[in-house]
Amino acid sequence: MNSFLETVLIVLLVYYGLKILFKFLKPYLFKYMVKKATKGFGNAFGENPFQPEKARKNEEGKITIDPLKSSAKTSKSKVGEYIDFEELD
């Protein structure tokens, strides 16, 4: 019976000890995770995905217009003819 109580006490002490430890380490872990995610996004999309390279090179007061890419997707296959339905009263 005595060893059972010791085991329960040890488990509870470890549980609450880890809970308190993670409470203090959580801000540092989040900063580390954000830094790693930012670095990962930077590698995937360039240095800073939120500020394009063109925007960084522009001089103050200079106006540039970037052409938009046409991304209109059209269906090339004929689906059928259009039928105009009328409402019945």
ZASE-116913 format. One record per residue: x, y, z of N, C-alpha, C in turn; residue in one letter; residue number from 1. Coordinates in nm, 4 decimals. Example, Ala and Ser with C-alpha at 12.3 -4.5 7.8 and 13.67 -1.06 7.14 Angstrom:
<node <1.3190 -0.5690 0.7800> <1.2300 -0.4500 0.7800> <1.3200 -0.3300 0.7800> "A" 1>
<node <1.2850 -0.2250 0.7080> <1.3670 -0.1060 0.7140> <1.2900 0.0030 0.7870> "S" 2>
//
This chain:
<node <0.0825 -0.1198 0.0000> <0.0000 0.0000 0.0000> <0.0869 0.1261 0.0000> "M" 1>
<node <0.1969 0.1209 0.0691> <0.2859 0.2343 0.0784> <0.3511 0.2641 -0.0567> "N" 2>
<node <0.3900 0.1590 -0.1303> <0.4535 0.1796 -0.2610> <0.3525 0.2349 -0.3627> "S" 3>
<node <0.2249 0.1955 -0.3502> <0.1214 0.2479 -0.4390> <0.1056 0.3984 -0.4211> "F" 4>
<node <0.1042 0.4442 -0.2962> <0.0919 0.5876 -0.2697> <0.2149 0.6635 -0.3192> "L" 5>
<node <0.3323 0.6036 -0.3043> <0.4543 0.6671 -0.3560> <0.4478 0.6811 -0.5081> "E" 6>
<node <0.4004 0.5780 -0.5738> <0.3890 0.5803 -0.7201> <0.2915 0.6885 -0.7652> "T" 7>
<node <0.1766 0.6969 -0.6987> <0.0769 0.7987 -0.7334> <0.1335 0.9378 -0.7094> "V" 8>
<node <0.2034 0.9564 -0.5976> <0.2641 1.0856 -0.5670> <0.3697 1.1237 -0.6708> "L" 9>
<node <0.4519 1.0281 -0.7118> <0.5557 1.0555 -0.8125> <0.4917 1.0933 -0.9450> "I" 10>
<node <0.3888 1.0206 -0.9845> <0.3197 1.0518 -1.1109> <0.2604 1.1919 -1.1056> "V" 11>
<node <0.1965 1.2271 -0.9946> <0.1370 1.3604 -0.9821> <0.2441 1.4690 -0.9815> "L" 12>
<node <0.3552 1.4449 -0.9121> <0.4638 1.5435 -0.9110> <0.5233 1.5633 -1.0493> "L" 13>
<node <0.5424 1.4557 -1.1229> <0.5958 1.4670 -1.2588> <0.4968 1.5414 -1.3472> "V" 14>
<node <0.3682 1.5090 -1.3353> <0.2661 1.5747 -1.4173> <0.2630 1.7252 -1.3913> "Y" 15>
<node <0.2527 1.7637 -1.2649> <0.2453 1.9066 -1.2349> <0.3786 1.9769 -1.2604> "Y" 16>
<node <0.4894 1.9065 -1.2411> <0.6204 1.9648 -1.2717> <0.6342 1.9956 -1.4202> "G" 17>
<node <0.5931 1.9012 -1.5060> <0.5979 1.9252 -1.6508> <0.4997 2.0345 -1.6925> "L" 18>
<node <0.3851 2.0377 -1.6271> <0.2855 2.1404 -1.6582> <0.3412 2.2797 -1.6288> "K" 19>
<node <0.4060 2.2962 -1.5151> <0.4649 2.4258 -1.4791> <0.5824 2.4585 -1.5695> "I" 20>
<node <0.6639 2.3572 -1.6010> <0.7795 2.3784 -1.6886> <0.7360 2.4252 -1.8271> "L" 21>
<node <0.6344 2.3603 -1.8841> <0.5865 2.4003 -2.0168> <0.5177 2.5364 -2.0136> "F" 22>
<node <0.4614 2.5714 -1.8995> <0.3994 2.7029 -1.8864> <0.5035 2.8133 -1.9060> "K" 23>
<node <0.6232 2.7917 -1.8537> <0.7289 2.8907 -1.8682> <0.8011 2.8803 -2.0023> "F" 24>
<node <0.8061 2.7607 -2.0588> <0.8780 2.7415 -2.1857> <0.7919 2.7690 -2.3088> "L" 25>
<node <0.6606 2.7779 -2.2922> <0.5703 2.7955 -2.4060> <0.6017 2.9195 -2.4908> "K" 26>
<node <0.6264 3.0372 -2.4317> <0.6569 3.1539 -2.5167> <0.7834 3.1345 -2.6007> "P" 27>
<node <0.8838 3.0716 -2.5426> <1.0074 3.0483 -2.6176> <0.9867 2.9454 -2.7288> "Y" 28>
<node <0.9050 2.8436 -2.7007> <0.8759 2.7445 -2.8040> <0.7981 2.8067 -2.9191> "L" 29>
<node <0.7010 2.8926 -2.8886> <0.6237 2.9581 -2.9942> <0.7115 3.0505 -3.0777> "F" 30>
<node <0.8012 3.1257 -3.0136> <0.8919 3.2119 -3.0886> <0.9794 3.1300 -3.1817> "K" 31>
<node <1.0281 3.0170 -3.1320> <1.1120 2.9299 -3.2133> <1.0333 2.8748 -3.3321> "Y" 32>
<node <0.9085 2.8314 -3.3075> <0.8267 2.7767 -3.4150> <0.7935 2.8830 -3.5194> "M" 33>
<node <0.7635 3.0052 -3.4759> <0.7328 3.1135 -3.5699> <0.8559 3.1476 -3.6528> "V" 34>
<node <0.9716 3.1500 -3.5884> <1.0951 3.1801 -3.6599> <1.1250 3.0736 -3.7652> "K" 35>
<node <1.1039 2.9455 -3.7306> <1.1277 2.8371 -3.8250> <1.0270 2.8438 -3.9407> "K" 36>
<node <0.8999 2.8739 -3.9100> <0.7984 2.8824 -4.0149> <0.8281 2.9994 -4.1077> "A" 37>
<node <0.8693 3.1131 -4.0521> <0.9036 3.2293 -4.1341> <1.0222 3.1977 -4.2239> "T" 38>
<node <1.1194 3.1287 -4.1705> <1.2364 3.0900 -4.2494> <1.1954 2.9945 -4.3607> "K" 39>
<node <1.1062 2.9009 -4.3298> <1.0580 2.8062 -4.4297> <0.9813 2.8749 -4.5410> "G" 40>
<node <0.8935 2.9696 -4.5061> <0.8204 3.0434 -4.6074> <0.9138 3.1301 -4.6895> "F" 41>
<node <1.0154 3.1853 -4.6247> <1.1120 3.2675 -4.6972> <1.1881 3.1866 -4.7996> "G" 42>
<node <1.2225 3.0642 -4.7659> <1.2922 2.9785 -4.8608> <1.2017 2.9365 -4.9752> "N" 43>
<node <1.0737 2.9183 -4.9479> <0.9821 2.8719 -5.0512> <0.9430 2.9831 -5.1474> "A" 44>
<node <0.9257 3.1035 -5.0986> <0.8731 3.2118 -5.1810> <0.9718 3.3248 -5.2045> "F" 45>
<node <1.0932 3.3101 -5.1656> <1.1885 3.4197 -5.1754> <1.2185 3.4692 -5.0353> "G" 46>
<node <1.2826 3.5816 -5.0248> <1.3222 3.6304 -4.8928> <1.2024 3.6601 -4.8038> "E" 47>
<node <1.1120 3.7428 -4.8506> <0.9954 3.7801 -4.7714> <0.8722 3.7678 -4.8610> "N" 48>
<node <0.7841 3.6724 -4.8364> <0.6706 3.6528 -4.9257> <0.5695 3.7666 -4.9215> "P" 49>
<node <0.5722 3.8472 -4.8165> <0.4738 3.9534 -4.8021> <0.5202 4.0848 -4.8636> "F" 50>
<node <0.6443 4.0923 -4.9036> <0.6961 4.2128 -4.9668> <0.7737 4.1697 -5.0913> "Q" 51>
<node <0.7120 4.1789 -5.2092> <0.7792 4.1332 -5.3311> <0.9092 4.2096 -5.3570> "P" 52>
<node <0.9960 4.1460 -5.4324> <1.1265 4.2048 -5.4607> <1.1133 4.3351 -5.5386> "E" 53>
<node <1.0135 4.3424 -5.6263> <0.9929 4.4649 -5.7050> <0.9588 4.5828 -5.6141> "K" 54>
<node <0.8799 4.5571 -5.5108> <0.8379 4.6654 -5.4208> <0.9562 4.7179 -5.3407> "A" 55>
<node <1.0519 4.6316 -5.3102> <1.1673 4.6755 -5.2329> <1.2603 4.7627 -5.3153> "R" 56>
<node <1.2657 4.7413 -5.4484> <1.3589 4.8143 -5.5333> <1.3048 4.9499 -5.5792> "K" 57>
<node <1.1742 4.9718 -5.5667> <1.1153 5.0969 -5.6129> <1.1659 5.2146 -5.5308> "N" 58>
<node <1.1931 5.3205 -5.6011> <1.2347 5.4418 -5.5331> <1.1112 5.5172 -5.4862> "E" 59>
<node <1.1292 5.6029 -5.3882> <1.0169 5.6787 -5.3354> <0.9691 5.7786 -5.4404> "E" 60>
<node <0.8384 5.7820 -5.4635> <0.7799 5.8737 -5.5588> <0.7712 5.8182 -5.7000> "G" 61>
<node <0.8377 5.7081 -5.7277> <0.8342 5.6490 -5.8617> <0.7128 5.5576 -5.8725> "K" 62>
<node <0.6412 5.5688 -5.9828> <0.5197 5.4914 -6.0027> <0.5474 5.3829 -6.1058> "I" 63>
<node <0.5142 5.2603 -6.0703> <0.5278 5.1492 -6.1644> <0.3956 5.0744 -6.1693> "T" 64>
<node <0.3650 5.0219 -6.2852> <0.2426 4.9450 -6.3047> <0.2835 4.8062 -6.3512> "I" 65>
<node <0.2486 4.7061 -6.2730> <0.2775 4.5688 -6.3098> <0.1589 4.5126 -6.3870> "D" 66>
<node <0.1820 4.4491 -6.5020> <0.0707 4.3922 -6.5783> <0.0142 4.2701 -6.5055> "P" 67>
<node <-0.1178 4.2568 -6.5127> <-0.1829 4.1428 -6.4503> <-0.1752 4.0231 -6.5433> "L" 68>
<node <-0.1561 3.9071 -6.4856> <-0.1558 3.7850 -6.5644> <-0.3002 3.7472 -6.5933> "K" 69>
<node <-0.3274 3.7132 -6.7165> <-0.4640 3.6729 -6.7502> <-0.4807 3.5271 -6.7106> "S" 70>
<node <-0.5679 3.5065 -6.6167> <-0.5902 3.3707 -6.5679> <-0.7331 3.3267 -6.5973> "S" 71>
<node <-0.7884 3.3743 -6.7085> <-0.9241 3.3363 -6.7447> <-0.9217 3.1942 -6.7980> "A" 72>
<node <-0.9909 3.1071 -6.7282> <-0.9961 2.9674 -6.7696> <-1.1252 2.9477 -6.8479> "K" 73>
<node <-1.1108 2.9044 -6.9687> <-1.2275 2.8816 -7.0524> <-1.2342 2.7344 -7.0883> "T" 74>
<node <-1.3531 2.6872 -7.1029> <-1.3739 2.5487 -7.1405> <-1.3666 2.5385 -7.2923> "S" 75>
<node <-1.2830 2.4514 -7.3413> <-1.2669 2.4376 -7.4857> <-1.3597 2.3306 -7.5436> "K" 76>
<node <-1.4091 2.2438 -7.4589> <-1.4981 2.1403 -7.5104> <-1.6404 2.1952 -7.5178> "S" 77>
<node <-1.7131 2.1520 -7.6224> <-1.8515 2.1959 -7.6370> <-1.9386 2.1141 -7.5435> "K" 78>
<node <-2.0112 2.1840 -7.4590> <-2.0938 2.1174 -7.3608> <-2.2343 2.0957 -7.4156> "V" 79>
<node <-2.2824 2.1855 -7.4924> <-2.4173 2.1762 -7.5467> <-2.4707 2.3147 -7.5704> "G" 80>
<node <-2.5935 2.3229 -7.6151> <-2.6498 2.4545 -7.6420> <-2.7281 2.5035 -7.5210> "E" 81>
<node <-2.7414 2.6339 -7.5122> <-2.8083 2.6980 -7.3997> <-2.9589 2.6894 -7.4196> "Y" 82>
<node <-3.0305 2.6484 -7.3132> <-3.1764 2.6400 -7.3180> <-3.2323 2.7372 -7.2163> "I" 83>
<node <-3.3166 2.8291 -7.2623> <-3.3773 2.9279 -7.1751> <-3.5096 2.8723 -7.1241> "D" 84>
<node <-3.5153 2.8419 -6.9947> <-3.6366 2.7877 -6.9369> <-3.7281 2.8999 -6.8939> "F" 85>
<node <-3.8591 2.8781 -6.9068> <-3.9582 2.9747 -6.8651> <-4.0325 2.9229 -6.7446> "E" 86>
<node <-4.0703 3.0149 -6.6566> <-4.1471 2.9751 -6.5392> <-4.2922 2.9491 -6.5780> "E" 87>
<node <-4.3491 2.8473 -6.5152> <-4.4899 2.8162 -6.5374> <-4.5690 2.8668 -6.4176> "L" 88>
<node <-4.6837 2.9296 -6.4435> <-4.7679 2.9778 -6.3345> <-4.8693 2.8742 -6.2931> "D" 89>
//
